[in-house]
Amino acid sequence: MITSVLVANRGEIACRIFRTCRELGVRTVAVHSDADDSALHVRMADTAVRLPGAAPAETYLRGDLIVKAAALAGADAVHPGYGFLSENPDFARAVLDAGLVWIGPPPEAIEAMASKTRAKELMGVAPLGEVAEADLPVLVKAAAGGGGRGMRIVRRLADLDGALESARSEAASAFGDGEVFVEPYVESGRHVEVQILADTHGTVWTLGTRDCSLQRRHQKVIEEAPAPGLDSGLTDELYEMAGRAARAVDYVGAGTVEFLVADGRAHFLEMNTRLQVEHPVTEAVFGIDLVALQIRVAEGHALEKEPPCARGHAVEARLYAEDPARDWAPQTGTLHRLAVPDGIRLDSGYSDGDTIGVHYDPMLAKAVAYAPTRAEAVRKLAGALERAAVHGPVTNRDLLVGSLRHPEFTAARMDTGFYDRHLTALTGPAPDPYAPLAAALADAHGRSRFGGWRNVASQPQVKRYAMAGQEHEVHYRHTRAGLAADGVRVVHADARLVVLEVDGVRRRFEVSRYGGDQVYVNSTALTALPRFPDPSAQLAPGSLLAPMPGTVVRVAEGLAEGTTVRAGQPLIWLEAMKMQHRITAPADGTLSALHAVVGGQVEVGALLAVVEEATDVRANVQKEVQDQ
């Protein structure tokens, strides 16, 4: 019987596994990089072992160090979680060779299925060899791992070599394996998968379907179970193919078989030989704990001959620290507060006050809602996310709410091209226009308690805030009756709560302040600005700033000051949170400054380079001639 489990992972999945282990009375062991020294999964574990370094290649991808950590901490079993080494057969063998229990499928099954190229061959689907114009569009895809890393859509043959190079680099960094392959890219299909669970006694459960069609950069954003709108014939076909894949490799444990469904047909994509991020929706619908079942299977217990019956519907949304309006740029900083209403399952690797760094995936949490019907579950999750307190870096929360309420999603007509069509509209809605006024009134009340007014009390008071990338100036007055503002009635105002009556309707604004200038009004983030802007803060036109903290992993070949560049040309590549991001030239012109250095660490807003537009160059030349 297993008594102590080391989780060879970090963050949310490690915390989730630890919770089940505690319920079972199993001791827990965490491993952690230096960057994760005070992370939540380290604080939750009974014991923890340091992996020196910060980059995944130095820490969570070092199977030898993890096996040593298990021996050092006295663990008798290893759970791989997902990502990192979870689909690495050599790691699974090393765990078994050390005399430990491996809570996962046999190494041979991982070997057969974890490489997507070999899995496709096993299922009778061959990847493309030479790519011709007629094959376009195609998808370059990492043979190992998942989560959208090492994937690129190619629509022009001229872009293929660059996509292959970029995908190999990203895959090697994320999974320790740079193998990639090319397959046809099916536009606007649905991503549907089947959860399986198998024991060592020959029983294979097919635990329903999941729809994971809403994706950005090939990484899932919203998932649900069961997949809506599938007819019984197609569902049976998916179950049959999933079961066949599992039996073909004598599979044991939890796994997922993924398909692309288009025109009523199911196309095999891959088999993930591990637990999936989205497993909670299956747990909710079937009333099971997949991690507990993984442990039972690893101990040699037999599953019941038939799985439990599915009931109801569950929807999961992934909350990311990223800005969808800025090409999904990852965000870092302090997570001041994260809370959702009661009745929502929240799986997270962070707690209030934790720092979101640059080294790992930007997912903050998964929020899961369950209800008797799909419509009720979707409504429940959208409402909970709308009311959630998410105080910290920019997140995709508003995008999630808008997606869940979009007519295509509510009618179950979504596909993998959803964000290609609707991203602009979903990131366009303006924030609450009364949020700056509420922030100013709360601030005025807080300061008035100490008698400190920056403006003369008899005059209109002025405050400036940055909100959603724009500056807002608000005016209010201090009267004998209290605070007042034009166009509204101030019903109540204190440092944490403002109540305004607008057109006869009362509205509540909960106000939170962190540090000197960061303010949250309900779900809206604002930054208090000085009354008079600093004129020295101006940047030269054409300045290229780092959109997120990260590492400069590549500079375009031959790029130097004086180089002529064209609009849209990739100049600099940053790696942040296991994804690579290209910095491109904003216009035709000349590179007048280059500060980025390969291997250098940069903070958000750091000046990487300056492109002087062609019109500016001509204007400067003309000015120099005139000056002569």
MOVENZI-V275016 format. One record per pair of residues at least 24 apart in sequence whose C-alpha atoms are under 6 Angstrom apart, sorted by the first residue. I is the first residue (numbers start at 1). GAP is how many residues later the second one is. D is the distance in whole Angstrom. If there is no record, write none. Layout:
i->I gap->GAP d->D
i->I gap->GAP d->D
This chain:
i->4 gap->24 d->6
i->4 gap->71 d->5
i->4 gap->72 d->6
i->5 gap->70 d->6
i->5 gap->72 d->5
i->5 gap->73 d->5
i->6 gap->24 d->6
i->6 gap->69 d->6
i->6 gap->72 d->5
i->7 gap->71 d->6
i->7 gap->72 d->5
i->7 gap->73 d->6
i->8 gap->72 d->5
i->9 gap->72 d->6
i->11 gap->30 d->6
i->11 gap->338 d->4
i->12 gap->336 d->5
i->12 gap->337 d->4
i->14 gap->27 d->6
i->15 gap->26 d->5
i->33 gap->26 d->6
i->40 gap->309 d->6
i->40 gap->310 d->6
i->63 gap->28 d->6
i->76 gap->24 d->5
i->77 gap->24 d->4
i->77 gap->25 d->6
i->78 gap->24 d->5
i->79 gap->24 d->5
i->84 gap->91 d->6
i->87 gap->27 d->6
i->103 gap->195 d->5
i->104 gap->149 d->5
i->105 gap->147 d->5
i->105 gap->148 d->5
i->109 gap->140 d->5
i->109 gap->142 d->6
i->110 gap->163 d->6
i->113 gap->158 d->6
i->115 gap->28 d->5
i->115 gap->29 d->5
i->116 gap->27 d->5
i->116 gap->154 d->6
i->127 gap->55 d->6
i->127 gap->56 d->5
i->128 gap->54 d->6
i->128 gap->55 d->5
i->137 gap->48 d->6
i->138 gap->45 d->6
i->138 gap->46 d->4
i->138 gap->47 d->5
i->139 gap->43 d->6
i->139 gap->44 d->5
i->139 gap->46 d->5
i->140 gap->41 d->6
i->140 gap->42 d->5
i->141 gap->39 d->5
i->141 gap->40 d->5
i->142 gap->29 d->6
i->142 gap->37 d->6
i->142 gap->38 d->4
i->143 gap->36 d->6
i->143 gap->37 d->5
i->147 gap->72 d->5
i->148 gap->69 d->6
i->148 gap->70 d->4
i->148 gap->71 d->4
i->174 gap->404 d->6
i->188 gap->227 d->5
i->188 gap->228 d->5
i->188 gap->229 d->5
i->189 gap->71 d->6
i->189 gap->72 d->6
i->189 gap->73 d->5
i->189 gap->226 d->5
i->189 gap->227 d->6
i->190 gap->70 d->6
i->190 gap->71 d->5
i->190 gap->225 d->5
i->190 gap->226 d->6
i->191 gap->68 d->6
i->191 gap->69 d->5
i->192 gap->67 d->5
i->193 gap->64 d->6
i->193 gap->65 d->4
i->193 gap->66 d->6
i->194 gap->62 d->6
i->194 gap->63 d->5
i->195 gap->61 d->5
i->196 gap->58 d->6
i->196 gap->59 d->5
i->196 gap->60 d->6
i->197 gap->56 d->5
i->197 gap->57 d->4
i->198 gap->54 d->5
i->198 gap->55 d->5
i->199 gap->53 d->5
i->199 gap->98 d->6
i->213 gap->202 d->5
i->213 gap->203 d->5
i->214 gap->202 d->6
i->221 gap->96 d->6
i->221 gap->97 d->5
i->222 gap->94 d->6
i->222 gap->95 d->5
i->223 gap->92 d->6
i->223 gap->93 d->5
i->224 gap->90 d->6
i->224 gap->91 d->4
i->225 gap->56 d->6
i->225 gap->88 d->6
i->225 gap->89 d->5
i->253 gap->41 d->6
i->281 gap->33 d->5
i->285 gap->25 d->5
i->285 gap->26 d->5
i->285 gap->27 d->6
i->285 gap->28 d->6
i->286 gap->24 d->5
i->312 gap->59 d->6
i->312 gap->60 d->4
i->312 gap->61 d->6
i->313 gap->57 d->6
i->313 gap->58 d->6
i->313 gap->59 d->6
i->313 gap->60 d->5
i->313 gap->61 d->5
i->314 gap->55 d->6
i->314 gap->56 d->4
i->315 gap->53 d->6
i->315 gap->54 d->5
i->316 gap->51 d->6
i->316 gap->52 d->4
i->317 gap->49 d->6
i->317 gap->50 d->5
i->318 gap->48 d->5
i->319 gap->44 d->6
i->319 gap->45 d->6
i->319 gap->46 d->5
i->319 gap->47 d->6
i->320 gap->42 d->5
i->320 gap->43 d->4
i->320 gap->44 d->5
i->320 gap->75 d->5
i->320 gap->76 d->6
i->321 gap->41 d->5
i->321 gap->73 d->6
i->321 gap->74 d->4
i->322 gap->72 d->6
i->322 gap->73 d->5
i->323 gap->71 d->6
i->323 gap->72 d->6
i->325 gap->102 d->6
i->331 gap->62 d->6
i->332 gap->24 d->5
i->332 gap->25 d->6
i->333 gap->60 d->6
i->334 gap->58 d->6
i->335 gap->57 d->4
i->336 gap->55 d->5
i->336 gap->56 d->5
i->337 gap->53 d->6
i->337 gap->54 d->5
i->338 gap->51 d->5
i->338 gap->52 d->5
i->339 gap->49 d->6
i->339 gap->50 d->5
i->340 gap->48 d->5
i->341 gap->43 d->6
i->344 gap->24 d->6
i->344 gap->25 d->5
i->358 gap->218 d->6
i->358 gap->219 d->5
i->359 gap->218 d->5
i->360 gap->217 d->4
i->360 gap->218 d->6
i->361 gap->216 d->5
i->399 gap->27 d->6
i->435 gap->86 d->6
i->437 gap->37 d->6
i->438 gap->60 d->6
i->442 gap->52 d->5
i->442 gap->53 d->4
i->445 gap->49 d->5
i->445 gap->50 d->6
i->446 gap->49 d->5
i->464 gap->65 d->5
i->465 gap->62 d->5
i->465 gap->63 d->5
i->465 gap->64 d->5
i->466 gap->60 d->6
i->466 gap->61 d->5
i->467 gap->59 d->5
i->542 gap->68 d->5
i->542 gap->69 d->5
i->542 gap->70 d->6
i->543 gap->67 d->4
i->544 gap->63 d->6
i->544 gap->64 d->6
i->544 gap->65 d->5
i->544 gap->66 d->6
i->545 gap->60 d->5
i->545 gap->61 d->5
i->545 gap->62 d->5
i->545 gap->63 d->6
i->546 gap->58 d->5
i->546 gap->59 d->5
i->546 gap->60 d->5
i->547 gap->57 d->6
i->548 gap->56 d->4
i->549 gap->53 d->5
i->549 gap->54 d->4
i->549 gap->55 d->5
i->550 gap->25 d->5
i->550 gap->26 d->5
i->550 gap->51 d->6
i->550 gap->52 d->6
i->551 gap->24 d->5
i->551 gap->49 d->6
i->551 gap->50 d->5
i->552 gap->46 d->5
i->552 gap->47 d->5
i->552 gap->48 d->5
i->553 gap->45 d->5
i->553 gap->46 d->6
i->554 gap->44 d->6
i->561 gap->30 d->5
i->561 gap->31 d->5
i->561 gap->32 d->5
i->562 gap->28 d->6
i->562 gap->29 d->5
i->562 gap->30 d->6
i->563 gap->27 d->6
i->563 gap->28 d->5
i->564 gap->25 d->6
i->564 gap->26 d->4
i->565 gap->24 d->6
i->565 gap->25 d->6
i->588 gap->25 d->6
i->588 gap->26 d->6
i->589 gap->24 d->4
i->589 gap->25 d->4
